[in-house]
């Protein structure tokens, strides 16, 4: 799952069942088109890996620390159903990323900043900042607002290739310059 901005909510609550030490999820009811639902996550799925790291032995605080420090990165999780989790634990089997039964789903991307739910009431972007963008498969260069680029400004660099919102369409372009209107 790839957020458009780092503050974007995925539409899922991460919970921890301390007596049996497992992490699981609940989907937010008020987010029917959330990244989590589009990624086909289900209520009570057990979270085993987060961004390639096995989190089974993490405390709830450790899990949230991992999650919060990587807000600008895509979220990749290995989850399983409660029944599968119980089967593996009962039979003392190890979870790993190379299991033949793992289904790799297509990545899910946020499609618009304006349709997103965020932790903050509004996305605040310096309206006077812009990027010069060379469009993919073209020699055309355009100036676009910083807010149109689907990447957090603090992690956007010259030569990055990004998705950019232009009149309800999404195009790929390379950042060739950053600027500020005076």
C-alpha positions in Angstrom: 0.0 0.0 0.0 1.5 3.3 -1.0 0.2 6.5 0.6 0.0 9.7 -1.5 1.3 11.7 1.5 2.8 10.4 4.8 -0.1 11.6 6.9 -2.6 9.5 4.9 -4.6 6.9 6.9 -4.6 3.4 5.6 -8.1 2.6 6.9 -7.0 0.0 9.4 -6.4 -0.3 13.1 -3.4 -2.3 14.3 -4.3 -4.1 17.5 -2.4 -6.4 19.8 -3.7 -9.4 21.8 -1.3 -9.5 24.7 -2.2 -12.9 26.3 -1.2 -14.8 23.1 1.2 -12.1 21.8 -0.1 -11.5 18.3 -0.8 -8.4 16.2 -4.0 -8.2 14.2 -6.0 -5.7 12.2 -9.5 -4.3 12.2 -10.7 -2.3 9.2 -12.1 1.2 9.8 -15.8 1.2 9.1 -15.9 4.8 7.8 -13.3 4.1 5.0 -15.0 1.9 2.4 -12.5 2.7 -0.3 -9.4 2.8 1.9 -6.0 1.4 0.9 -6.5 -1.5 3.4 -9.8 -2.6 1.8 -8.4 -2.2 -1.7 -5.5 -4.3 -0.6 -8.0 -7.0 0.4 -7.1 -7.0 4.1 -9.8 -8.5 6.3 -10.8 -8.0 9.9 -8.8 -10.0 12.4 -6.0 -10.9 9.9 -2.9 -11.6 11.8 0.1 -9.4 10.9 3.3 -11.5 10.6 5.7 -9.3 8.6 5.8 -5.5 8.2 8.0 -4.2 5.4 10.1 -7.5 5.3 10.6 -7.7 9.1 9.0 -10.5 11.2 7.1 -8.6 14.0 5.7 -11.6 15.8 7.9 -11.0 18.8 7.5 -7.2 18.8 5.5 -5.5 21.6 2.7 -3.2 20.5 5.0 -0.2 21.1 7.8 -1.7 19.0 5.3 -2.4 16.2 4.1 1.1 16.2 7.6 2.5 16.3 8.5 0.5 13.1 5.3 1.6 11.4 5.6 5.3 12.3 9.3 5.6 11.4 8.6 4.3 7.9 5.6 6.5 7.1 7.1 7.7 3.8 7.6 4.2 2.5 5.1 1.8 1.0 3.5 -0.5 3.6 4.1 -4.2 2.8 2.6 -6.8 5.1 2.4 -10.5 5.3 -0.9 -11.3 6.9 -2.9 -14.5 7.4 -6.3 -15.6 8.6 -6.9 -16.5 12.2 -7.3 -20.2 11.2 -4.0 -20.2 9.3 -2.3 -18.5 12.2 -3.6 -21.1 14.7 -2.6 -24.0 12.4 1.0 -22.7 12.1 1.3 -22.1 15.9 -0.3 -25.4 16.9 2.0 -27.4 14.6 5.0 -25.2 15.6 5.6 -24.1 12.0 7.6 -21.0 11.2 6.2 -18.2 9.0 8.6 -16.9 6.3 8.3 -14.9 3.2 9.1 -17.8 0.8 6.1 -20.0 1.8 4.6 -21.5 -1.4 1.1 -20.6 -0.2 1.7 -16.9 0.0 -0.3 -14.8 -2.5 1.4 -11.7 -3.6 -1.2 -9.1 -4.4 -0.8 -6.1 -6.7 0.4 -2.9 -5.1 -2.3 -0.5 -4.1 -1.7 3.2 -4.5 -3.5 6.2 -3.2 -5.2 7.8 -6.2 -5.7 11.3 -5.0 -4.7 13.5 -2.1 -8.1 15.2 -2.2 -9.9 11.9 -1.6 -7.7 10.7 1.2 -8.4 10.6 4.9 -5.5 12.1 6.9 -4.5 12.5 10.5 -4.7 16.2 10.1 -7.8 18.3 9.1 -6.2 19.5 5.9 -3.0 18.9 4.0 -0.8 21.9 4.4 1.6 22.5 1.5 3.5 25.6 0.7 1.4 26.8 -2.3 4.4 28.8 -3.6 6.6 25.8 -4.0 6.8 24.0 -7.3 8.6 21.4 -9.3 9.7 21.5 -12.9 8.7 18.1 -14.4 9.8 16.4 -17.6 6.9 14.1 -18.5 7.5 10.4 -19.1 7.9 9.6 -22.8 8.1 13.2 -23.8 10.4 16.2 -23.9 7.7 18.5 -22.5 8.6 20.3 -19.3 5.9 21.8 -17.0 5.8 23.6 -13.7 3.6 21.8 -11.2 2.5 22.6 -7.6 4.4 20.6 -4.9 1.0 19.3 -3.7 0.3 17.6 -7.1 3.3 15.2 -6.7 2.5 11.9 -4.9 5.5 11.9 -2.7 6.2 13.7 0.6 8.2 16.9 -0.2 10.8 16.0 2.4 11.6 12.8 0.4 11.4 14.2 -3.1 14.7 14.9 -4.8 15.9 16.1 -8.2 15.7 13.2 -10.8 13.0 11.3 -8.8 10.3 9.8 -11.0 6.9 10.4 -9.4 3.2 10.2 -10.2 1.7 13.6 -10.6 -2.0 14.6 -10.5 -3.0 16.8 -13.5 -6.7 17.6 -14.0 -8.0 14.3 -12.6 -5.4 12.3 -14.4 -2.2 10.8 -13.2 1.0 11.0 -15.2 4.5 9.9 -14.5 7.2 12.5 -14.7 10.8 13.2 -13.6 11.5 16.1 -11.2 14.2 18.1 -12.8 14.1 21.2 -10.6 12.6 22.6 -7.4 11.6 26.2 -7.0 9.7 28.9 -5.1 7.6 31.7 -6.6 8.7 35.0 -5.1 
